[in-house]
Each structure stands twice: as structure tokens, then as C-alpha cells.
Amino acid sequence: MGLIMLVFWLTRSYTWYANDLQANPYLAWVHLPIIVISLAIGIYLTYLGIRGRRASSSS
């Protein structure tokens, strides 16, 4: 799930830069924290998934 979040939100961050920031800067800065938080959640879920796989394979 973490990898899926990273893929979707990385592409969303590109569209944020390419479209939102140039069209409406105020709205773009409102969306930026959502993108950053979602990327952080994706990174954390990916970390937990990798850590969980390592723990289950070493037992």
C-alpha cells in the first residue's frame, strides 16, 4: 500500500507543480501540505512493510 501511495502522490506532486502552481498559486499552497503529509504516510507504510517482511523471513 505504501508503494501505491508513493506512486500516486509523486505523480500528483508533479501535476501540482505543472498545473496548480502556475494556474492558481493560492490554491496550490493549500494543496502542498496534503501532498507532503500523504508522501510521508506512504514512506512510513513502505518502511513498515519492508521491516515486516524482514522480520517474518528471519524467523
CHARMM internal coordinates of N, CA and C (Angstrom, degrees):
IC EDIT
DIST 1 N 1 CA 1.4531
DIST 1 CA 1 C 1.5288
ANGL 1 N 1 CA 1 C 110.09
DIST 1 C 2 N 1.3034
ANGL 1 CA 1 C 2 N 115.36
DIHE 1 N 1 CA 1 C 2 N -36.40
DIST 2 N 2 CA 1.4619
ANGL 1 C 2 N 2 CA 118.84
DIHE 1 CA 1 C 2 N 2 CA -179.95
DIST 2 CA 2 C 1.5137
ANGL 2 N 2 CA 2 C 112.35
DIHE 1 C 2 N 2 CA 2 C -63.60
DIST 2 C 3 N 1.3301
ANGL 2 CA 2 C 3 N 116.41
DIHE 2 N 2 CA 2 C 3 N -41.17
DIST 3 N 3 CA 1.4681
ANGL 2 C 3 N 3 CA 119.75
DIHE 2 CA 2 C 3 N 3 CA 178.93
DIST 3 CA 3 C 1.5247
ANGL 3 N 3 CA 3 C 111.33
DIHE 2 C 3 N 3 CA 3 C -65.38
DIST 3 C 4 N 1.3225
ANGL 3 CA 3 C 4 N 116.81
DIHE 3 N 3 CA 3 C 4 N -38.85
DIST 4 N 4 CA 1.4646
ANGL 3 C 4 N 4 CA 120.35
DIHE 3 CA 3 C 4 N 4 CA 177.67
DIST 4 CA 4 C 1.5227
ANGL 4 N 4 CA 4 C 109.93
DIHE 3 C 4 N 4 CA 4 C -63.39
DIST 4 C 5 N 1.3312
ANGL 4 CA 4 C 5 N 116.87
DIHE 4 N 4 CA 4 C 5 N -43.86
DIST 5 N 5 CA 1.4696
ANGL 4 C 5 N 5 CA 119.87
DIHE 4 CA 4 C 5 N 5 CA 177.79
DIST 5 CA 5 C 1.5186
ANGL 5 N 5 CA 5 C 110.64
DIHE 4 C 5 N 5 CA 5 C -60.57
DIST 5 C 6 N 1.3281
ANGL 5 CA 5 C 6 N 116.76
DIHE 5 N 5 CA 5 C 6 N -42.26
DIST 6 N 6 CA 1.4641
ANGL 5 C 6 N 6 CA 119.28
DIHE 5 CA 5 C 6 N 6 CA -179.96
DIST 6 CA 6 C 1.5172
ANGL 6 N 6 CA 6 C 111.71
DIHE 5 C 6 N 6 CA 6 C -63.02
DIST 6 C 7 N 1.3210
ANGL 6 CA 6 C 7 N 117.41
DIHE 6 N 6 CA 6 C 7 N -43.08
DIST 7 N 7 CA 1.4664
ANGL 6 C 7 N 7 CA 120.15
DIHE 6 CA 6 C 7 N 7 CA -179.83
DIST 7 CA 7 C 1.5242
ANGL 7 N 7 CA 7 C 110.57
DIHE 6 C 7 N 7 CA 7 C -63.41
DIST 7 C 8 N 1.3356
ANGL 7 CA 7 C 8 N 116.56
DIHE 7 N 7 CA 7 C 8 N -48.64
DIST 8 N 8 CA 1.4626
ANGL 7 C 8 N 8 CA 119.37
DIHE 7 CA 7 C 8 N 8 CA -178.05
DIST 8 CA 8 C 1.5240
ANGL 8 N 8 CA 8 C 112.33
DIHE 7 C 8 N 8 CA 8 C -65.42
DIST 8 C 9 N 1.3113
ANGL 8 CA 8 C 9 N 117.50
DIHE 8 N 8 CA 8 C 9 N -42.56
DIST 9 N 9 CA 1.4548
ANGL 8 C 9 N 9 CA 119.31
DIHE 8 CA 8 C 9 N 9 CA -175.88
DIST 9 CA 9 C 1.5284
ANGL 9 N 9 CA 9 C 112.50
DIHE 8 C 9 N 9 CA 9 C -78.96
DIST 9 C 10 N 1.3263
ANGL 9 CA 9 C 10 N 117.87
DIHE 9 N 9 CA 9 C 10 N -25.36
DIST 10 N 10 CA 1.4695
ANGL 9 C 10 N 10 CA 118.77
DIHE 9 CA 9 C 10 N 10 CA 173.09
DIST 10 CA 10 C 1.5238
ANGL 10 N 10 CA 10 C 110.54
DIHE 9 C 10 N 10 CA 10 C -68.20
DIST 10 C 11 N 1.3419
ANGL 10 CA 10 C 11 N 116.49
DIHE 10 N 10 CA 10 C 11 N -40.41
DIST 11 N 11 CA 1.4723
ANGL 10 C 11 N 11 CA 117.90
DIHE 10 CA 10 C 11 N 11 CA 175.87
DIST 11 CA 11 C 1.5185
ANGL 11 N 11 CA 11 C 110.36
DIHE 10 C 11 N 11 CA 11 C -68.47
DIST 11 C 12 N 1.3219
ANGL 11 CA 11 C 12 N 117.67
DIHE 11 N 11 CA 11 C 12 N -34.63
DIST 12 N 12 CA 1.4708
ANGL 11 C 12 N 12 CA 120.51
DIHE 11 CA 11 C 12 N 12 CA 176.98
DIST 12 CA 12 C 1.5290
ANGL 12 N 12 CA 12 C 110.21
DIHE 11 C 12 N 12 CA 12 C -65.63
DIST 12 C 13 N 1.3120
ANGL 12 CA 12 C 13 N 117.43
DIHE 12 N 12 CA 12 C 13 N -36.74
DIST 13 N 13 CA 1.4678
ANGL 12 C 13 N 13 CA 118.93
DIHE 12 CA 12 C 13 N 13 CA 179.04
DIST 13 CA 13 C 1.5268
ANGL 13 N 13 CA 13 C 110.67
DIHE 12 C 13 N 13 CA 13 C -66.90
DIST 13 C 14 N 1.3315
ANGL 13 CA 13 C 14 N 116.70
DIHE 13 N 13 CA 13 C 14 N -33.71
DIST 14 N 14 CA 1.4682
ANGL 13 C 14 N 14 CA 118.83
DIHE 13 CA 13 C 14 N 14 CA 176.17
DIST 14 CA 14 C 1.5276
ANGL 14 N 14 CA 14 C 110.69
DIHE 13 C 14 N 14 CA 14 C -66.55
DIST 14 C 15 N 1.3257
ANGL 14 CA 14 C 15 N 116.77
DIHE 14 N 14 CA 14 C 15 N -44.78
DIST 15 N 15 CA 1.4710
ANGL 14 C 15 N 15 CA 118.35
DIHE 14 CA 14 C 15 N 15 CA 178.82
DIST 15 CA 15 C 1.5219
ANGL 15 N 15 CA 15 C 110.78
DIHE 14 C 15 N 15 CA 15 C -67.08
DIST 15 C 16 N 1.3349
ANGL 15 CA 15 C 16 N 116.89
DIHE 15 N 15 CA 15 C 16 N -29.63
DIST 16 N 16 CA 1.4642
ANGL 15 C 16 N 16 CA 119.51
DIHE 15 CA 15 C 16 N 16 CA 175.27
DIST 16 CA 16 C 1.5220
ANGL 16 N 16 CA 16 C 109.06
DIHE 15 C 16 N 16 CA 16 C -61.58
DIST 16 C 17 N 1.3213
ANGL 16 CA 16 C 17 N 116.09
DIHE 16 N 16 CA 16 C 17 N -45.12
DIST 17 N 17 CA 1.4608
ANGL 16 C 17 N 17 CA 119.88
DIHE 16 CA 16 C 17 N 17 CA -179.13
DIST 17 CA 17 C 1.5245
ANGL 17 N 17 CA 17 C 110.90
DIHE 16 C 17 N 17 CA 17 C -68.96
DIST 17 C 18 N 1.3161
ANGL 17 CA 17 C 18 N 116.66
DIHE 17 N 17 CA 17 C 18 N -45.87
DIST 18 N 18 CA 1.4642
ANGL 17 C 18 N 18 CA 120.70
DIHE 17 CA 17 C 18 N 18 CA -173.06
DIST 18 CA 18 C 1.5259
ANGL 18 N 18 CA 18 C 112.72
DIHE 17 C 18 N 18 CA 18 C -73.72
DIST 18 C 19 N 1.3247
ANGL 18 CA 18 C 19 N 117.61
DIHE 18 N 18 CA 18 C 19 N -37.38
DIST 19 N 19 CA 1.4646
ANGL 18 C 19 N 19 CA 119.91
DIHE 18 CA 18 C 19 N 19 CA -173.47
DIST 19 CA 19 C 1.5237
ANGL 19 N 19 CA 19 C 113.39
DIHE 18 C 19 N 19 CA 19 C -109.03
DIST 19 C 20 N 1.3269
ANGL 19 CA 19 C 20 N 116.41
DIHE 19 N 19 CA 19 C 20 N -59.25
DIST 20 N 20 CA 1.4627
ANGL 19 C 20 N 20 CA 120.53
DIHE 19 CA 19 C 20 N 20 CA -171.84
DIST 20 CA 20 C 1.5204
ANGL 20 N 20 CA 20 C 112.64
DIHE 19 C 20 N 20 CA 20 C -63.61
DIST 20 C 21 N 1.3124
ANGL 20 CA 20 C 21 N 116.62
DIHE 20 N 20 CA 20 C 21 N -45.26
DIST 21 N 21 CA 1.4566
ANGL 20 C 21 N 21 CA 120.12
DIHE 20 CA 20 C 21 N 21 CA -175.58
DIST 21 CA 21 C 1.5218
ANGL 21 N 21 CA 21 C 111.50
DIHE 20 C 21 N 21 CA 21 C -63.92
DIST 21 C 22 N 1.3196
ANGL 21 CA 21 C 22 N 116.42
DIHE 21 N 21 CA 21 C 22 N -36.05
DIST 22 N 22 CA 1.4555
ANGL 21 C 22 N 22 CA 119.67
DIHE 21 CA 21 C 22 N 22 CA -179.40
DIST 22 CA 22 C 1.5247
ANGL 22 N 22 CA 22 C 112.53
DIHE 21 C 22 N 22 CA 22 C -82.51
DIST 22 C 23 N 1.3213
ANGL 22 CA 22 C 23 N 118.46
DIHE 22 N 22 CA 22 C 23 N -29.70
DIST 23 N 23 CA 1.4588
ANGL 22 C 23 N 23 CA 121.19
DIHE 22 CA 22 C 23 N 23 CA -176.87
DIST 23 CA 23 C 1.5290
ANGL 23 N 23 CA 23 C 111.63
DIHE 22 C 23 N 23 CA 23 C -82.45
DIST 23 C 24 N 1.3275
ANGL 23 CA 23 C 24 N 117.49
DIHE 23 N 23 CA 23 C 24 N -50.40
DIST 24 N 24 CA 1.4587
ANGL 23 C 24 N 24 CA 121.32
DIHE 23 CA 23 C 24 N 24 CA -176.14
DIST 24 CA 24 C 1.5251
ANGL 24 N 24 CA 24 C 108.97
DIHE 23 C 24 N 24 CA 24 C -143.05
DIST 24 C 25 N 1.3091
ANGL 24 CA 24 C 25 N 117.75
DIHE 24 N 24 CA 24 C 25 N 92.58
DIST 25 N 25 CA 1.4786
ANGL 24 C 25 N 25 CA 120.24
DIHE 24 CA 24 C 25 N 25 CA -175.12
DIST 25 CA 25 C 1.5297
ANGL 25 N 25 CA 25 C 113.79
DIHE 24 C 25 N 25 CA 25 C -58.69
DIST 25 C 26 N 1.3290
ANGL 25 CA 25 C 26 N 118.13
DIHE 25 N 25 CA 25 C 26 N -36.01
DIST 26 N 26 CA 1.4637
ANGL 25 C 26 N 26 CA 119.77
DIHE 25 CA 25 C 26 N 26 CA -179.22
DIST 26 CA 26 C 1.5263
ANGL 26 N 26 CA 26 C 110.62
DIHE 25 C 26 N 26 CA 26 C -63.43
DIST 26 C 27 N 1.3226
ANGL 26 CA 26 C 27 N 116.71
DIHE 26 N 26 CA 26 C 27 N -48.47
DIST 27 N 27 CA 1.4543
ANGL 26 C 27 N 27 CA 120.95
DIHE 26 CA 26 C 27 N 27 CA 179.74
DIST 27 CA 27 C 1.5242
ANGL 27 N 27 CA 27 C 110.94
DIHE 26 C 27 N 27 CA 27 C -64.62
DIST 27 C 28 N 1.3197
ANGL 27 CA 27 C 28 N 117.13
DIHE 27 N 27 CA 27 C 28 N -35.23
DIST 28 N 28 CA 1.4627
ANGL 27 C 28 N 28 CA 120.64
DIHE 27 CA 27 C 28 N 28 CA 178.64
DIST 28 CA 28 C 1.5279
ANGL 28 N 28 CA 28 C 110.96
DIHE 27 C 28 N 28 CA 28 C -62.85
DIST 28 C 29 N 1.3207
ANGL 28 CA 28 C 29 N 117.54
DIHE 28 N 28 CA 28 C 29 N -41.36
DIST 29 N 29 CA 1.4709
ANGL 28 C 29 N 29 CA 119.43
DIHE 28 CA 28 C 29 N 29 CA -179.39
DIST 29 CA 29 C 1.5190
ANGL 29 N 29 CA 29 C 112.03
DIHE 28 C 29 N 29 CA 29 C -72.07
DIST 29 C 30 N 1.3420
ANGL 29 CA 29 C 30 N 116.93
DIHE 29 N 29 CA 29 C 30 N -21.41
DIST 30 N 30 CA 1.4641
ANGL 29 C 30 N 30 CA 119.89
DIHE 29 CA 29 C 30 N 30 CA 173.83
DIST 30 CA 30 C 1.5367
ANGL 30 N 30 CA 30 C 109.46
DIHE 29 C 30 N 30 CA 30 C -73.34
DIST 30 C 31 N 1.3298
ANGL 30 CA 30 C 31 N 117.26
DIHE 30 N 30 CA 30 C 31 N -36.73
DIST 31 N 31 CA 1.4620
ANGL 30 C 31 N 31 CA 121.25
DIHE 30 CA 30 C 31 N 31 CA -179.35
DIST 31 CA 31 C 1.5269
ANGL 31 N 31 CA 31 C 113.55
DIHE 30 C 31 N 31 CA 31 C -77.13
DIST 31 C 32 N 1.3057
ANGL 31 CA 31 C 32 N 117.96
DIHE 31 N 31 CA 31 C 32 N -23.35
DIST 32 N 32 CA 1.4647
ANGL 31 C 32 N 32 CA 120.83
DIHE 31 CA 31 C 32 N 32 CA -176.14
DIST 32 CA 32 C 1.5250
ANGL 32 N 32 CA 32 C 113.72
DIHE 31 C 32 N 32 CA 32 C -56.42
DIST 32 C 33 N 1.3313
ANGL 32 CA 32 C 33 N 120.78
DIHE 32 N 32 CA 32 C 33 N -46.75
DIST 33 N 33 CA 1.4751
ANGL 32 C 33 N 33 CA 118.87
DIHE 32 CA 32 C 33 N 33 CA 178.99
DIST 33 CA 33 C 1.5249
ANGL 33 N 33 CA 33 C 113.02
DIHE 32 C 33 N 33 CA 33 C -61.59
DIST 33 C 34 N 1.3283
ANGL 33 CA 33 C 34 N 117.40
DIHE 33 N 33 CA 33 C 34 N -33.36
DIST 34 N 34 CA 1.4638
ANGL 33 C 34 N 34 CA 120.82
DIHE 33 CA 33 C 34 N 34 CA 177.99
DIST 34 CA 34 C 1.5227
ANGL 34 N 34 CA 34 C 109.68
DIHE 33 C 34 N 34 CA 34 C -63.84
DIST 34 C 35 N 1.3210
ANGL 34 CA 34 C 35 N 116.64
DIHE 34 N 34 CA 34 C 35 N -42.88
DIST 35 N 35 CA 1.4600
ANGL 34 C 35 N 35 CA 121.24
DIHE 34 CA 34 C 35 N 35 CA 179.82
DIST 35 CA 35 C 1.5261
ANGL 35 N 35 CA 35 C 110.36
DIHE 34 C 35 N 35 CA 35 C -64.89
DIST 35 C 36 N 1.3146
ANGL 35 CA 35 C 36 N 116.84
DIHE 35 N 35 CA 35 C 36 N -45.70
DIST 36 N 36 CA 1.4727
ANGL 35 C 36 N 36 CA 121.00
DIHE 35 CA 35 C 36 N 36 CA -178.74
DIST 36 CA 36 C 1.5259
ANGL 36 N 36 CA 36 C 111.12
DIHE 35 C 36 N 36 CA 36 C -63.46
DIST 36 C 37 N 1.3246
ANGL 36 CA 36 C 37 N 117.29
DIHE 36 N 36 CA 36 C 37 N -44.32
DIST 37 N 37 CA 1.4672
ANGL 36 C 37 N 37 CA 120.96
DIHE 36 CA 36 C 37 N 37 CA 179.83
DIST 37 CA 37 C 1.5235
ANGL 37 N 37 CA 37 C 110.61
DIHE 36 C 37 N 37 CA 37 C -64.71
DIST 37 C 38 N 1.3250
ANGL 37 CA 37 C 38 N 116.90
DIHE 37 N 37 CA 37 C 38 N -42.04
DIST 38 N 38 CA 1.4671
ANGL 37 C 38 N 38 CA 120.11
DIHE 37 CA 37 C 38 N 38 CA -179.87
DIST 38 CA 38 C 1.5204
ANGL 38 N 38 CA 38 C 111.43
DIHE 37 C 38 N 38 CA 38 C -66.43
DIST 38 C 39 N 1.3218
ANGL 38 CA 38 C 39 N 117.74
DIHE 38 N 38 CA 38 C 39 N -38.59
DIST 39 N 39 CA 1.4629
ANGL 38 C 39 N 39 CA 120.16
DIHE 38 CA 38 C 39 N 39 CA 175.97
DIST 39 CA 39 C 1.5262
ANGL 39 N 39 CA 39 C 110.95
DIHE 38 C 39 N 39 CA 39 C -64.87
DIST 39 C 40 N 1.3232
ANGL 39 CA 39 C 40 N 117.09
DIHE 39 N 39 CA 39 C 40 N -39.19
DIST 40 N 40 CA 1.4680
ANGL 39 C 40 N 40 CA 120.31
DIHE 39 CA 39 C 40 N 40 CA 178.30
DIST 40 CA 40 C 1.5285
ANGL 40 N 40 CA 40 C 110.62
DIHE 39 C 40 N 40 CA 40 C -64.55
DIST 40 C 41 N 1.3247
ANGL 40 CA 40 C 41 N 117.52
DIHE 40 N 40 CA 40 C 41 N -40.42
DIST 41 N 41 CA 1.4621
ANGL 40 C 41 N 41 CA 120.79
DIHE 40 CA 40 C 41 N 41 CA 177.37
DIST 41 CA 41 C 1.5222
ANGL 41 N 41 CA 41 C 110.17
DIHE 40 C 41 N 41 CA 41 C -64.40
DIST 41 C 42 N 1.3256
ANGL 41 CA 41 C 42 N 117.34
DIHE 41 N 41 CA 41 C 42 N -42.05
DIST 42 N 42 CA 1.4546
ANGL 41 C 42 N 42 CA 121.24
DIHE 41 CA 41 C 42 N 42 CA 178.15
DIST 42 CA 42 C 1.5186
ANGL 42 N 42 CA 42 C 112.32
DIHE 41 C 42 N 42 CA 42 C -61.67
DIST 42 C 43 N 1.3213
ANGL 42 CA 42 C 43 N 116.57
DIHE 42 N 42 CA 42 C 43 N -42.25
DIST 43 N 43 CA 1.4692
ANGL 42 C 43 N 43 CA 120.84
DIHE 42 CA 42 C 43 N 43 CA 177.98
DIST 43 CA 43 C 1.5264
ANGL 43 N 43 CA 43 C 109.98
DIHE 42 C 43 N 43 CA 43 C -64.07
DIST 43 C 44 N 1.3159
ANGL 43 CA 43 C 44 N 117.25
DIHE 43 N 43 CA 43 C 44 N -42.75
DIST 44 N 44 CA 1.4624
ANGL 43 C 44 N 44 CA 121.03
DIHE 43 CA 43 C 44 N 44 CA -179.33
DIST 44 CA 44 C 1.5288
ANGL 44 N 44 CA 44 C 111.10
DIHE 43 C 44 N 44 CA 44 C -65.45
DIST 44 C 45 N 1.3366
ANGL 44 CA 44 C 45 N 117.79
DIHE 44 N 44 CA 44 C 45 N -43.01
DIST 45 N 45 CA 1.4590
ANGL 44 C 45 N 45 CA 120.64
DIHE 44 CA 44 C 45 N 45 CA 178.51
DIST 45 CA 45 C 1.5203
ANGL 45 N 45 CA 45 C 111.53
DIHE 44 C 45 N 45 CA 45 C -64.59
DIST 45 C 46 N 1.3256
ANGL 45 CA 45 C 46 N 116.65
DIHE 45 N 45 CA 45 C 46 N -38.31
DIST 46 N 46 CA 1.4568
ANGL 45 C 46 N 46 CA 120.22
DIHE 45 CA 45 C 46 N 46 CA 176.52
DIST 46 CA 46 C 1.5240
ANGL 46 N 46 CA 46 C 110.55
DIHE 45 C 46 N 46 CA 46 C -64.15
DIST 46 C 47 N 1.3133
ANGL 46 CA 46 C 47 N 116.58
DIHE 46 N 46 CA 46 C 47 N -43.31
DIST 47 N 47 CA 1.4654
ANGL 46 C 47 N 47 CA 121.43
DIHE 46 CA 46 C 47 N 47 CA 177.49
DIST 47 CA 47 C 1.5279
ANGL 47 N 47 CA 47 C 110.91
DIHE 46 C 47 N 47 CA 47 C -59.68
DIST 47 C 48 N 1.3356
ANGL 47 CA 47 C 48 N 116.76
DIHE 47 N 47 CA 47 C 48 N -45.67
DIST 48 N 48 CA 1.4616
ANGL 47 C 48 N 48 CA 119.93
DIHE 47 CA 47 C 48 N 48 CA 179.63
DIST 48 CA 48 C 1.5279
ANGL 48 N 48 CA 48 C 111.33
DIHE 47 C 48 N 48 CA 48 C -63.95
DIST 48 C 49 N 1.3245
ANGL 48 CA 48 C 49 N 116.78
DIHE 48 N 48 CA 48 C 49 N -38.39
DIST 49 N 49 CA 1.4624
ANGL 48 C 49 N 49 CA 120.15
DIHE 48 CA 48 C 49 N 49 CA 179.05
DIST 49 CA 49 C 1.5124
ANGL 49 N 49 CA 49 C 112.00
DIHE 48 C 49 N 49 CA 49 C -65.59
DIST 49 C 50 N 1.3140
ANGL 49 CA 49 C 50 N 117.11
DIHE 49 N 49 CA 49 C 50 N -43.17
DIST 50 N 50 CA 1.4672
ANGL 49 C 50 N 50 CA 120.70
DIHE 49 CA 49 C 50 N 50 CA 178.93
DIST 50 CA 50 C 1.5180
ANGL 50 N 50 CA 50 C 110.28
DIHE 49 C 50 N 50 CA 50 C -66.76
DIST 50 C 51 N 1.3150
ANGL 50 CA 50 C 51 N 116.71
DIHE 50 N 50 CA 50 C 51 N -43.56
DIST 51 N 51 CA 1.4607
ANGL 50 C 51 N 51 CA 120.66
DIHE 50 CA 50 C 51 N 51 CA 178.89
DIST 51 CA 51 C 1.5240
ANGL 51 N 51 CA 51 C 111.17
DIHE 50 C 51 N 51 CA 51 C -62.99
DIST 51 C 52 N 1.3216
ANGL 51 CA 51 C 52 N 116.93
DIHE 51 N 51 CA 51 C 52 N -39.75
DIST 52 N 52 CA 1.4675
ANGL 51 C 52 N 52 CA 121.04
DIHE 51 CA 51 C 52 N 52 CA 179.47
DIST 52 CA 52 C 1.5174
ANGL 52 N 52 CA 52 C 111.69
DIHE 51 C 52 N 52 CA 52 C -67.01
DIST 52 C 53 N 1.3203
ANGL 52 CA 52 C 53 N 117.74
DIHE 52 N 52 CA 52 C 53 N -39.53
DIST 53 N 53 CA 1.4630
ANGL 52 C 53 N 53 CA 120.13
DIHE 52 CA 52 C 53 N 53 CA 178.37
DIST 53 CA 53 C 1.5211
ANGL 53 N 53 CA 53 C 111.15
DIHE 52 C 53 N 53 CA 53 C -65.82
DIST 53 C 54 N 1.3345
ANGL 53 CA 53 C 54 N 115.96
DIHE 53 N 53 CA 53 C 54 N -39.90
DIST 54 N 54 CA 1.4696
ANGL 53 C 54 N 54 CA 118.97
DIHE 53 CA 53 C 54 N 54 CA 178.65
DIST 54 CA 54 C 1.5153
ANGL 54 N 54 CA 54 C 111.28
DIHE 53 C 54 N 54 CA 54 C -64.98
DIST 54 C 55 N 1.3311
ANGL 54 CA 54 C 55 N 116.99
DIHE 54 N 54 CA 54 C 55 N -40.26
DIST 55 N 55 CA 1.4602
ANGL 54 C 55 N 55 CA 120.90
DIHE 54 CA 54 C 55 N 55 CA -178.93
DIST 55 CA 55 C 1.5246
ANGL 55 N 55 CA 55 C 111.11
DIHE 54 C 55 N 55 CA 55 C -67.64
DIST 55 C 56 N 1.3383
ANGL 55 CA 55 C 56 N 116.74
DIHE 55 N 55 CA 55 C 56 N -38.98
DIST 56 N 56 CA 1.4679
ANGL 55 C 56 N 56 CA 118.79
DIHE 55 CA 55 C 56 N 56 CA -178.27
DIST 56 CA 56 C 1.5291
ANGL 56 N 56 CA 56 C 111.88
DIHE 55 C 56 N 56 CA 56 C -75.67
DIST 56 C 57 N 1.3231
ANGL 56 CA 56 C 57 N 118.31
DIHE 56 N 56 CA 56 C 57 N -28.44
DIST 57 N 57 CA 1.4644
ANGL 56 C 57 N 57 CA 119.59
DIHE 56 CA 56 C 57 N 57 CA -179.81
DIST 57 CA 57 C 1.5287
ANGL 57 N 57 CA 57 C 112.44
DIHE 56 C 57 N 57 CA 57 C -81.16
DIST 57 C 58 N 1.3147
ANGL 57 CA 57 C 58 N 117.66
DIHE 57 N 57 CA 57 C 58 N -23.89
DIST 58 N 58 CA 1.4604
ANGL 57 C 58 N 58 CA 119.84
DIHE 57 CA 57 C 58 N 58 CA -179.02
DIST 58 CA 58 C 1.5196
ANGL 58 N 58 CA 58 C 112.67
DIHE 57 C 58 N 58 CA 58 C -85.93
DIST 58 C 59 N 1.3268
ANGL 58 CA 58 C 59 N 118.41
DIHE 58 N 58 CA 58 C 59 N -11.25
DIST 59 N 59 CA 1.4785
ANGL 58 C 59 N 59 CA 120.87
DIHE 58 CA 58 C 59 N 59 CA 179.82
DIST 59 CA 59 C 1.4875
ANGL 59 N 59 CA 59 C 112.30
DIHE 58 C 59 N 59 CA 59 C -77.68
END
COOR INIT
IC SEED 1 N 1 CA 1 C
IC BUILD
